């Protein structure tokens, strides 16, 4: 789409508005309003930048609450990834099957 192709500068010239008018059947004011609304709503996004490479493992400080009392999801949340790697499908399954307990949520936030 025009908006995606011009995400770095989503402001059409008068000629581009005329081309969009022919392609869409909209009036120039409708095109201008639609583009203004799309920019306001955040539909225009810059292309993702590649993230810089991570130099190595990062030490994650913090308390290690009694792992034996935790659910698999809680253990995963409190352990560095290199100590207990988990597949995305396992994480999703744990989220779907672990009941929500507000008391545990309150106590786990205090440990960070």
VENHU-V501863 format. One record per pair of residues at least 4 apart in sequence whose C-alpha atoms are under 7 Angstrom apart, sorted by the first residue. I is the first residue (numbers start at 0). J is the second residue. D is the distance in Angstrom with one decimal. If there is no record, write none. Layout:
i-><I I>
j-><J J>
d-><D D>
This chain:
i-><0 1 2 2 2 3 5 6 6 6 7 11 11 12 13 14 15 16 16 17 18 19 20 20 20 20 25 25 26 27 28 29 30 31 32 33 34 35 36 37 37 37 38 38 59 61 62 63 66 69 69 70 71 72 72 73 74 75 78 78 79 80 85 85 86 87 88 89 90 91 92 93 100 101 102 103 104 105>
j-><4 5 6 9 43 43 9 43 44 45 45 15 16 16 17 18 19 20 27 21 22 23 24 25 26 27 29 30 30 31 32 33 34 35 36 37 38 39 40 41 42 43 42 43 79 111 110 77 74 73 74 74 75 76 93 77 78 83 82 83 83 84 89 90 90 91 92 93 94 95 96 97 104 105 106 107 108 109>
d-><6.2 6.1 5.9 6.1 6.9 6.9 5.2 5.6 6.0 5.7 6.0 5.4 6.0 6.2 6.3 6.3 6.1 6.0 6.2 6.4 6.2 5.8 5.3 5.2 6.0 6.2 6.1 6.5 6.3 6.2 6.0 6.0 6.1 6.1 6.1 6.1 6.1 6.2 6.1 6.2 5.2 6.7 5.9 5.6 6.6 6.5 6.5 6.8 6.1 5.5 5.8 6.2 6.1 6.2 5.9 6.3 6.1 6.8 6.6 6.6 6.8 5.1 6.4 6.8 6.5 6.2 6.1 6.1 6.2 6.2 6.2 5.7 6.4 6.2 6.4 6.0 6.4 7.0>
